[in-house]
Amino acid sequence: MNFKEYLITYKAQDKINKLAKRYKNKRIAIYGAGQFAHAIFENYDLSGLNIVAVADLRFEDISQRQFLGYNCITPKELGHINCDLILVANFDYSQFLTILDDHILYLTPNQNIEVRPLIRPTFRDLFLNKGRD
């Protein structure tokens, strides 16, 4: 299953709409701007989410600070940006949660901020569970 099939199968737009309703008027940062994030941003309506920034390692290069019209920041900036929630737009949520908790947010003003995957179940979780069958 590829990213597009996964997003269709697990009704990504419905999940995004639920997030928009749950976090109405909350400032949201997105962590991830790779292929998985592109599949979401290019194919789904995220206008209900108040996205204040998209963070990714590629944005450490100032010349690469463009992502579909969104404000782009480095992952290190997530610790200090004014936001209420971080949504991980990456197929491997658990790896990025560890990086966020242990290296990026630790001892910053955002160290206790809520972090969750943009889409659940995560793509990686499905892949791992399929291998157990």
DSSP file with accessible surface (Angstrom, degrees, kcal/mol):
  #  RESIDUE AA STRUCTURE BP1 BP2  ACC     N-H-->O    O-->H-N    N-H-->O    O-->H-N    TCO  KAPPA ALPHA  PHI   PSI    X-CA   Y-CA   Z-CA
    1    1 A M              0   0  112      0, 0.0     2,-0.1     0, 0.0   126,-0.0   0.000 360.0 360.0 360.0 130.1    0.0    0.0    0.0
    2    2 A N     >  -     0   0   83      1,-0.1     4,-2.5     4,-0.0     5,-0.2  -0.404 360.0 -94.1 -93.2 177.1    1.4    3.4   -0.9
    3    3 A F  H  > S+     0   0   40      1,-0.2     4,-2.7     2,-0.2     5,-0.2   0.905 123.2  50.0 -59.5 -44.4    0.7    6.7    0.8
    4    4 A K  H  > S+     0   0  120      1,-0.2     4,-2.1     2,-0.2    -1,-0.2   0.922 112.3  47.1 -63.3 -43.3   -2.1    7.8   -1.4
    5    5 A E  H  > S+     0   0   98      2,-0.2     4,-3.0     1,-0.2     5,-0.2   0.917 112.4  50.7 -62.7 -43.4   -3.9    4.4   -1.0
    6    6 A Y  H  X S+     0   0    0     -4,-2.5     4,-2.6     1,-0.2    -2,-0.2   0.932 109.8  49.5 -58.5 -47.1   -3.4    4.6    2.7
    7    7 A L  H  <>S+     0   0    0     -4,-2.7     5,-2.7     1,-0.2     6,-0.2   0.884 114.8  44.6 -64.8 -36.4   -4.8    8.1    3.0
    8    8 A I  H ><5S+     0   0  117     -4,-2.1     3,-1.6     3,-0.2    -2,-0.2   0.949 113.9  49.3 -69.8 -49.2   -7.9    7.1    0.9
    9    9 A T  H 3<5S+     0   0   75     -4,-3.0    -2,-0.2     1,-0.3    -3,-0.2   0.889 115.0  43.5 -58.6 -40.8   -8.4    3.8    2.8
   10   10 A Y  T 3<5S-     0   0   70     -4,-2.6    -1,-0.3    -5,-0.2     5,-0.2   0.160 111.9-118.2 -98.6  21.4   -8.2    5.5    6.2
   11   11 A K  T <>5 -     0   0  131     -3,-1.6     4,-1.9     1,-0.1     3,-0.3   0.912  36.7-175.1  49.8  59.7  -10.3    8.4    5.3
   12   12 A A  H  ><S+     0   0    1     -5,-2.7     4,-2.8     1,-0.2     5,-0.2   0.876  78.1  55.0 -55.8 -42.1   -7.7   11.1    5.8
   13   13 A Q  H  > S+     0   0   47     -6,-0.2     4,-2.7     1,-0.2    -1,-0.2   0.915 106.7  51.0 -63.4 -38.8  -10.1   14.0    5.1
   14   14 A D  H  > S+     0   0   83     -3,-0.3     4,-2.0     1,-0.2    -1,-0.2   0.915 112.2  47.2 -61.1 -41.6  -12.6   12.8    7.7
   15   15 A K  H  X S+     0   0   64     -4,-1.9     4,-2.2     2,-0.2    -2,-0.2   0.900 111.6  50.0 -68.4 -38.7   -9.7   12.6   10.2
   16   16 A I  H  X S+     0   0    2     -4,-2.8     4,-2.6     1,-0.2    -2,-0.2   0.927 109.8  51.6 -64.6 -41.9   -8.4   16.1    9.3
   17   17 A N  H  X S+     0   0   79     -4,-2.7     4,-2.1     1,-0.2    -2,-0.2   0.890 108.9  50.6 -62.9 -38.6  -12.0   17.5    9.7
   18   18 A K  H  X S+     0   0  152     -4,-2.0     4,-2.8     2,-0.2    -1,-0.2   0.904 110.5  49.2 -65.3 -41.4  -12.2   15.9   13.1
   19   19 A L  H  X S+     0   0    7     -4,-2.2     4,-2.8     2,-0.2    -2,-0.2   0.917 109.2  52.7 -62.1 -42.7   -8.9   17.5   14.1
   20   20 A A  H  < S+     0   0   16     -4,-2.6    -2,-0.2     1,-0.2    -1,-0.2   0.905 112.8  44.4 -61.3 -39.9  -10.1   20.9   12.8
   21   21 A K  H >< S+     0   0  179     -4,-2.1     3,-1.0     1,-0.2    -2,-0.2   0.933 115.8  46.4 -69.5 -44.8  -13.2   20.6   14.9
   22   22 A R  H 3< S+     0   0  157     -4,-2.8    -2,-0.2     1,-0.2    -1,-0.2   0.864 121.7  36.2 -66.0 -37.6  -11.3   19.5   18.0
   23   23 A Y  T >< S+     0   0   19     -4,-2.8     3,-2.2    -5,-0.2    27,-0.3  -0.035  80.1 159.2-110.6  33.6   -8.6   22.0   17.7
   24   24 A K  T <  S+     0   0  146     -3,-1.0     3,-0.1     1,-0.3    -3,-0.1  -0.282  73.8   9.0 -57.1 134.8  -10.6   25.0   16.4
   25   25 A N  T 3  S+     0   0  141      1,-0.2     2,-0.4    -5,-0.1    -1,-0.3   0.603 100.5 127.3  66.7  13.5   -8.8   28.3   17.1
   26   26 A K    <   -     0   0   96     -3,-2.2     2,-0.6    -6,-0.2    24,-0.5  -0.792  64.5-119.9 -98.3 145.6   -5.7   26.4   18.2
   27   27 A R        -     0   0   88     -2,-0.4    57,-3.5    -3,-0.1    58,-1.3  -0.755  34.9-163.4 -86.4 123.2   -2.3   27.2   16.7
   28   28 A I  E     -ab  51  85A   0     22,-3.0    24,-2.8    -2,-0.6    25,-0.9  -0.906  13.7-163.8-117.8 132.5   -0.9   24.1   15.0
   29   29 A A  E     -ab  53  86A   0     56,-2.5    58,-2.7    -2,-0.4     2,-0.5  -0.897  14.3-146.1-107.1 140.9    2.7   23.3   13.9
   30   30 A I  E     -ab  54  87A   0     23,-2.5    25,-3.5    -2,-0.4     2,-0.7  -0.914   3.8-153.1-106.9 132.8    3.2   20.4   11.5
   31   31 A Y  E     +ab  55  88A   8     56,-2.8    58,-2.4    -2,-0.5    25,-0.2  -0.930  63.3  43.9-107.9 111.9    6.4   18.4   11.8
   32   32 A G        -     0   0    0     23,-3.2    24,-0.1    -2,-0.7    23,-0.1   0.004  39.7-176.5 126.6 130.9    7.4   16.8    8.5
   33   33 A A        +     0   0    0     21,-0.1    57,-0.1    -2,-0.1    23,-0.1  -0.051  51.3 111.1-141.7  32.8    7.6   18.0    4.9
   34   34 A G  S  > S-     0   0   23     55,-0.4     4,-2.7     4,-0.0     5,-0.2   0.022  89.4 -63.0 -91.5-157.0    8.6   14.8    3.0
   35   35 A Q  H  > S+     0   0  159      1,-0.2     4,-2.3     2,-0.2     5,-0.1   0.874 133.3  51.5 -60.6 -40.6    6.7   12.6    0.6
   36   36 A F  H  > S+     0   0   10      2,-0.2     4,-1.6     1,-0.2    -1,-0.2   0.950 112.0  45.8 -63.6 -47.3    4.0   11.7    3.2
   37   37 A A  H  > S+     0   0    0     52,-0.4     4,-3.3     1,-0.2     5,-0.3   0.917 110.8  53.9 -62.3 -41.8    3.3   15.3    4.1
   38   38 A H  H  X S+     0   0   50     -4,-2.7     4,-2.6     1,-0.2     5,-0.3   0.914 104.9  54.3 -58.7 -43.6    3.2   16.2    0.4
   39   39 A A  H  X S+     0   0   10     -4,-2.3     4,-0.8    -5,-0.2    -1,-0.2   0.883 115.3  40.7 -59.0 -36.7    0.6   13.5   -0.2
   40   40 A I  H >X S+     0   0    0     -4,-1.6     4,-1.8     2,-0.2     3,-0.5   0.961 117.0  45.3 -75.3 -54.0   -1.5   15.0    2.5
   41   41 A F  H 3< S+     0   0   21     -4,-3.3     5,-0.2     1,-0.2    -2,-0.2   0.832 117.0  45.2 -62.5 -34.3   -1.0   18.7    1.8
   42   42 A E  H 3< S+     0   0  117     -4,-2.6    -1,-0.2    -5,-0.3    -2,-0.2   0.697 122.7  33.2 -84.6 -18.3   -1.5   18.3   -2.0
   43   43 A N  H << S+     0   0   81     -4,-0.8     2,-0.3    -3,-0.5    -2,-0.2   0.495 110.5  58.4-117.2  -5.0   -4.6   16.1   -1.9
   44   44 A Y  S  < S-     0   0   44     -4,-1.8     2,-0.8   -32,-0.0    -1,-0.0  -0.924  78.8-111.1-132.3 155.0   -6.6   17.1    1.2
   45   45 A D        +     0   0   89     -2,-0.3     3,-0.3     1,-0.1    -3,-0.1  -0.733  35.6 166.4 -86.8 110.8   -8.2   20.3    2.5
   46   46 A L    >   +     0   0    7     -2,-0.8     3,-2.1    -5,-0.2     5,-0.2   0.251  43.7 110.0-104.3   9.9   -6.3   21.5    5.6
   47   47 A S  T 3  S+     0   0   95      1,-0.3    -1,-0.2     3,-0.1     4,-0.1   0.740  70.0  63.2 -63.8 -20.7   -7.9   24.9    5.7
   48   48 A G  T 3  S+     0   0   49     -3,-0.3     2,-0.4     2,-0.1    -1,-0.3   0.620  90.8  80.2 -77.5 -12.2   -9.8   24.1    8.8
   49   49 A L  S <  S-     0   0   11     -3,-2.1     2,-1.7   -25,-0.1   -29,-0.1  -0.820  81.5-134.3 -95.9 134.3   -6.5   23.7   10.7
   50   50 A N        -     0   0   74    -24,-0.5   -22,-3.0    -2,-0.4     2,-0.6  -0.598  31.9-173.8 -86.6  78.3   -4.8   26.9   11.9
   51   51 A I  E     +a   28   0A  21     -2,-1.7    20,-0.2    -5,-0.2   -22,-0.2  -0.674  15.2 174.7 -82.1 115.0   -1.3   25.9   10.7
   52   52 A V  E     -     0   0A  22    -24,-2.8     2,-0.3    -2,-0.6   -23,-0.2   0.650  64.4  -4.2 -93.3 -20.1    1.2   28.4   11.8
   53   53 A A  E     -a   29   0A   0    -25,-0.9   -23,-2.5    17,-0.1     2,-0.5  -0.967  51.1-139.3-167.8 154.8    4.3   26.6   10.6
   54   54 A V  E     -ac  30  72A   0     17,-2.6    19,-2.3    -2,-0.3     2,-0.4  -0.993  26.0-157.1-119.4 126.2    5.7   23.5    9.0
   55   55 A A  E     +ac  31  73A   0    -25,-3.5   -23,-3.2    -2,-0.5     2,-0.3  -0.868  24.3 145.8-108.4 139.9    9.0   22.2   10.4
   56   56 A D    >   -     0   0   29     17,-1.6     3,-1.6    -2,-0.4     4,-0.1  -0.957  55.2-114.1-164.5 152.3   11.5   20.0    8.6
   57   57 A L  G >  S+     0   0  107     -2,-0.3     3,-2.1     1,-0.3     4,-0.3   0.828 111.1  68.5 -59.6 -32.1   15.2   19.5    8.5
   58   58 A R  G >  S+     0   0   97      1,-0.3     3,-1.1     2,-0.2    -1,-0.3   0.763  87.9  67.2 -60.5 -22.3   15.3   20.7    4.9
   59   59 A F  G <  S+     0   0    0     -3,-1.6    -1,-0.3    14,-0.3    15,-0.2   0.464  74.0  85.1 -81.9   1.6   14.4   24.1    6.1
   60   60 A E  G <  S+     0   0  104     -3,-2.1     2,-0.7    13,-0.1    -1,-0.2   0.793  80.0  73.4 -67.4 -25.3   17.8   24.5    7.9
   61   61 A D  S X  S-     0   0   84     -3,-1.1     3,-2.4    -4,-0.3    -1,-0.1  -0.819  83.1-149.0 -87.6 112.0   18.9   25.7    4.4
   62   62 A I  G >  S+     0   0  124     -2,-0.7     3,-1.5     1,-0.3    -1,-0.2   0.845  95.2  60.5 -52.9 -34.9   17.4   29.2    4.1
   63   63 A S  G 3  S+     0   0   88      1,-0.3    -1,-0.3    -3,-0.1    -4,-0.1   0.685 101.9  54.5 -70.3 -13.6   17.0   28.7    0.3
   64   64 A Q  G <  S+     0   0   98     -3,-2.4     2,-1.7    -6,-0.2    -1,-0.3   0.159  71.3 119.0-102.7  16.9   14.7   25.7    0.9
   65   65 A R    <   +     0   0   76     -3,-1.5     2,-0.4    -6,-0.1     7,-0.3  -0.271  46.3 101.4 -86.2  55.8   12.2   27.5    3.1
   66   66 A Q        +     0   0  171     -2,-1.7     2,-0.2     5,-0.1     5,-0.1  -0.997  33.9 163.0-135.9 133.6    9.2   27.0    1.0
   67   67 A F  B >  S-E   70   0B   5      3,-0.6     3,-2.6    -2,-0.4    -2,-0.0  -0.717  74.5 -52.3-151.7  91.9    6.4   24.5    1.4
   68   68 A L  T 3  S-     0   0   83      1,-0.3     3,-0.1    -2,-0.2    -2,-0.0   0.782 109.9 -51.8  51.1  35.5    3.2   25.0   -0.4
   69   69 A G  T 3  S+     0   0   87      1,-0.3    -1,-0.3     3,-0.0     2,-0.2   0.480 106.2 126.9  86.6   2.5    2.7   28.5    0.9
   70   70 A Y  B <  S-E   67   0B  71     -3,-2.6    -3,-0.6     1,-0.1    -1,-0.3  -0.634  70.4 -97.9 -94.0 153.7    3.2   27.8    4.6
   71   71 A N        -     0   0   96     -2,-0.2   -17,-2.6   -20,-0.2     2,-0.4  -0.490  45.2-148.4 -63.0 128.4    5.6   29.4    7.0
   72   72 A C  E     +c   54   0A   6     -7,-0.3     2,-0.3    -2,-0.2   -17,-0.2  -0.879  22.2 169.0-111.3 137.3    8.7   27.1    7.3
   73   73 A I  E     -c   55   0A   8    -19,-2.3   -17,-1.6    -2,-0.4   -14,-0.3  -0.900  35.7-102.3-136.8 165.7   10.9   26.5   10.3
   74   74 A T    >>  -     0   0   18     -2,-0.3     3,-1.0   -19,-0.2     4,-0.5  -0.505  38.1-110.1 -82.7 158.1   13.6   24.2   11.4
   75   75 A P  G >4 S+     0   0    4      0, 0.0     3,-1.8     0, 0.0     4,-0.4   0.891 117.9  61.2 -56.2 -36.7   12.7   21.4   13.9
   76   76 A K  G >4 S+     0   0  155      1,-0.3     3,-1.2     2,-0.2     4,-0.2   0.830  95.3  62.4 -60.8 -29.9   14.7   23.2   16.6
   77   77 A E  G X> S+     0   0   73     -3,-1.0     3,-1.6     1,-0.2     4,-1.3   0.681  83.2  79.3 -70.7 -15.6   12.4   26.1   16.3
   78   78 A L  G << S+     0   0    0     -3,-1.8    -1,-0.2    -4,-0.5    -2,-0.2   0.794  83.8  63.8 -61.6 -26.7    9.4   23.9   17.4
   79   79 A G  G <4 S+     0   0    0     -3,-1.2    31,-1.4    -4,-0.4    -1,-0.3   0.709 115.8  27.1 -69.3 -18.0   10.6   24.3   21.0
   80   80 A H  T <4 S+     0   0  130     -3,-1.6    -2,-0.2    -4,-0.2    -1,-0.2   0.472  89.7 112.9-126.6  -5.0   10.0   28.0   20.9
   81   81 A I  S  < S-     0   0   30     -4,-1.3     2,-1.3     1,-0.1   -52,-0.1  -0.418  75.1-110.6 -72.8 146.9    7.2   28.7   18.4
   82   82 A N        +     0   0  111     -2,-0.1     2,-0.3   -30,-0.1    -1,-0.1  -0.667  68.3 128.6 -79.4  96.1    3.9   29.9   19.7
   83   83 A C        -     0   0    8     -2,-1.3   -55,-0.2    -5,-0.1     3,-0.1  -0.964  53.6-148.1-146.5 162.7    1.7   26.9   19.1
   84   84 A D  S    S+     0   0   69    -57,-3.5    30,-0.7    -2,-0.3     2,-0.3   0.549  82.5  18.1-104.8 -15.5   -0.8   24.7   21.0
   85   85 A L  E     -bd  28 114A   0    -58,-1.3   -56,-2.5    28,-0.1     2,-0.5  -0.990  58.0-146.0-158.4 145.0   -0.2   21.4   19.2
   86   86 A I  E     -bd  29 115A   0     28,-2.4    30,-2.1    -2,-0.3     2,-0.5  -0.987  15.0-162.6-118.1 123.9    2.3   19.7   17.0
   87   87 A L  E     -bd  30 116A   0    -58,-2.7   -56,-2.8    -2,-0.5     2,-0.6  -0.917  14.5-138.5-104.5 129.2    1.0   17.2   14.4
   88   88 A V  E     -bd  31 117A   2     28,-2.4    30,-2.4    -2,-0.5     2,-0.7  -0.801  15.1-171.5 -91.3 117.5    3.5   14.8   12.9
   89   89 A A        +     0   0    1    -58,-2.4   -52,-0.4    -2,-0.6   -55,-0.4  -0.617  50.0 104.7-106.4  66.6    3.0   14.4    9.2
   90   90 A N  S    S-     0   0   28     -2,-0.7     3,-0.3   -54,-0.1    33,-0.2  -0.991  75.6-124.3-144.0 148.2    5.5   11.5    8.7
   91   91 A F  S    S+     0   0   89     -2,-0.3    33,-1.8     1,-0.2     2,-0.7   0.753 106.9  56.1 -67.4 -21.7    4.9    7.8    8.2
   92   92 A D     >  +     0   0   16      1,-0.2     4,-1.6    31,-0.1     3,-0.3  -0.604  63.2 164.5-113.0  73.1    7.0    6.9   11.2
   93   93 A Y  H  > S+     0   0   37     -2,-0.7     4,-2.6    -3,-0.3     5,-0.2   0.889  71.0  57.0 -55.5 -45.2    5.3    8.9   14.0
   94   94 A S  H  > S+     0   0   49      1,-0.2     4,-1.9     2,-0.2    -1,-0.2   0.888 105.9  49.7 -62.5 -39.1    7.0    6.9   16.9
   95   95 A Q  H  > S+     0   0   99     -3,-0.3     4,-2.0     1,-0.2    -1,-0.2   0.936 114.1  45.2 -63.5 -43.6   10.5    7.8   15.7
   96   96 A F  H  X S+     0   0   34     -4,-1.6     4,-2.8     2,-0.2    -2,-0.2   0.840 107.8  57.4 -72.9 -30.5    9.7   11.5   15.4
   97   97 A L  H  X S+     0   0   44     -4,-2.6     4,-3.1     2,-0.2     5,-0.3   0.936 107.8  48.4 -63.0 -42.4    7.9   11.5   18.7
   98   98 A T  H  X S+     0   0   75     -4,-1.9     4,-2.8     2,-0.2     5,-0.4   0.929 112.0  48.6 -62.4 -45.0   11.2   10.3   20.3
   99   99 A I  H  X>S+     0   0   49     -4,-2.0     4,-2.2     2,-0.2     5,-1.4   0.936 114.4  46.4 -61.2 -45.3   13.2   12.9   18.5
  100  100 A L  I  X>S+     0   0    0     -4,-2.8     5,-3.3     3,-0.2     4,-0.6   0.957 117.6  41.5 -61.4 -52.3   10.8   15.6   19.5
  101  101 A D  I  <5S+     0   0   72     -4,-3.1    -2,-0.2    -5,-0.2     5,-0.2   0.915 125.0  33.1 -63.9 -44.9   10.6   14.6   23.2
  102  102 A D  I  <5S+     0   0   96     -4,-2.8    -1,-0.2    -5,-0.3    -2,-0.2   0.746 134.3  14.3 -88.7 -24.0   14.3   13.8   23.7
  103  103 A H  I  <5S+     0   0  148     -4,-2.2    -3,-0.2    -5,-0.4    -2,-0.1   0.707 126.1  33.5-126.0 -30.9   16.0   16.3   21.5
  104  104 A I  I  <<S+     0   0   19     -5,-1.4    -4,-0.2    -4,-0.6    -3,-0.2   0.878 124.0  28.0-100.7 -47.8   13.9   19.2   20.2
  105  105 A L  S > <S+     0   0    2     -5,-3.3     3,-1.8    -6,-0.2    -4,-0.2   0.691  85.7 118.4 -92.0 -18.4   11.3   20.0   22.9
  106  106 A Y  T 3  S-     0   0  149     -6,-0.6    -4,-0.1     1,-0.3     4,-0.1  -0.240  90.5  -0.8 -56.8 127.0   13.2   19.0   26.0
  107  107 A L  T 3  S+     0   0  129      1,-0.2    -1,-0.3     2,-0.1    -2,-0.1   0.779 107.9 114.8  61.9  32.5   13.8   22.0   28.3
  108  108 A T  S X  S-     0   0   23     -3,-1.8     3,-2.0     1,-0.0    -1,-0.2  -0.787  85.7 -99.1-118.1 168.8   12.0   24.4   26.0
  109  109 A P  T 3  S+     0   0  103      0, 0.0     3,-0.4     0, 0.0   -29,-0.2   0.795 124.5  50.0 -58.5 -23.6    8.8   26.4   26.5
  110  110 A N  T >  S+     0   0   21    -31,-1.4     3,-1.9     1,-0.2   -30,-0.1   0.208  72.0 115.8 -99.8  17.9    7.0   23.8   24.5
  111  111 A Q  T <  S+     0   0   73     -3,-2.0    -1,-0.2     1,-0.3    -6,-0.1   0.799  82.7  40.4 -62.6 -24.1    8.3   20.7   26.3
  112  112 A N  T 3  S+     0   0  148     -3,-0.4    -1,-0.3    -4,-0.2    -2,-0.1   0.267  86.2 128.4-106.8  14.1    4.8   19.7   27.5
  113  113 A I    <   -     0   0   29     -3,-1.9     2,-0.2     1,-0.1   -28,-0.1  -0.327  68.7 -99.2 -69.8 149.9    2.9   20.6   24.3
  114  114 A E  E     -d   85   0A  80    -30,-0.7   -28,-2.4    -2,-0.0     2,-0.4  -0.523  40.1-172.1 -71.1 133.8    0.6   17.9   22.9
  115  115 A V  E     +d   86   0A  19     -2,-0.2   -28,-0.2   -30,-0.2   -18,-0.0  -0.998  14.8 153.8-128.3 129.9    2.2   16.0   20.0
  116  116 A R  E     -d   87   0A  30    -30,-2.1   -28,-2.4    -2,-0.4     2,-0.1  -0.977  45.8 -89.8-149.6 161.5    0.1   13.5   17.9
  117  117 A P  E     -d   88   0A   4      0, 0.0   -28,-0.2     0, 0.0     3,-0.1  -0.432  27.7-133.2 -72.1 150.2    0.1   12.0   14.4
  118  118 A L  S    S+     0   0    3    -30,-2.4     2,-0.4     1,-0.2   -29,-0.1   0.901  95.0  28.5 -67.3 -40.2   -1.8   13.9   11.7
  119  119 A I  S    S-     0   0    4    -31,-0.4    -1,-0.2  -103,-0.0     4,-0.2  -0.984  87.9-126.1-126.6 131.5   -3.4   10.6   10.6
  120  120 A R  S    S+     0   0  114     -2,-0.4     2,-0.2  -110,-0.2  -105,-0.0  -0.965  88.0  40.7-121.3 146.3   -4.2    7.6   12.7
  121  121 A P  S    S-     0   0   46      0, 0.0  -111,-0.1     0, 0.0    -1,-0.0   0.596  98.6-126.9 -65.6 154.0   -3.5    4.7   12.5
  122  122 A T     >  -     0   0    6     -2,-0.2     4,-1.9     1,-0.1     5,-0.2  -0.326  10.5-118.9 -72.8 155.0   -0.1    5.6   11.3
  123  123 A F  H  > S+     0   0   35      1,-0.2     4,-2.1     2,-0.2     5,-0.2   0.916 115.5  51.2 -58.2 -43.2    1.3    4.2    8.1
  124  124 A R  H  > S+     0   0   81    -33,-1.8     4,-2.8     1,-0.2     5,-0.2   0.907 105.9  54.8 -64.3 -41.1    4.2    2.6    9.9
  125  125 A D  H  > S+     0   0   66    -34,-0.3     4,-2.5     1,-0.2    -1,-0.2   0.910 109.1  48.3 -59.1 -42.4    1.8    0.9   12.4
  126  126 A L  H  X S+     0   0   35     -4,-1.9     4,-2.2     2,-0.2    -1,-0.2   0.918 111.4  50.1 -63.7 -43.0   -0.1   -0.6    9.6
  127  127 A F  H  X S+     0   0  147     -4,-2.1     4,-1.6     1,-0.2    -2,-0.2   0.930 113.0  45.9 -61.3 -45.4    3.1   -1.9    8.0
  128  128 A L  H  X S+     0   0   59     -4,-2.8     4,-0.7     1,-0.2    -2,-0.2   0.909 112.9  49.4 -65.8 -42.8    4.3   -3.4   11.2
  129  129 A N  H >X S+     0   0   76     -4,-2.5     3,-0.7    -5,-0.2     4,-0.6   0.873 107.2  55.3 -65.7 -35.2    1.0   -5.1   12.0
  130  130 A K  H >< S+     0   0  149     -4,-2.2     3,-1.0     1,-0.2    -1,-0.2   0.899 103.2  56.0 -64.5 -36.7    0.8   -6.5    8.5
  131  131 A G  H 3< S+     0   0   69     -4,-1.6    -1,-0.2     1,-0.2    -2,-0.2   0.733 102.7  56.4 -68.8 -18.9    4.2   -8.2    9.0
  132  132 A R  H <<        0   0  187     -4,-0.7    -1,-0.2    -3,-0.7    -2,-0.2   0.648 360.0 360.0 -85.2 -18.6    2.9   -9.9   12.1
  133  133 A D    <<        0   0  171     -3,-1.0    -3,-0.0    -4,-0.6     0, 0.0  -0.300 360.0 360.0 -70.5 360.0    0.0  -11.6   10.3
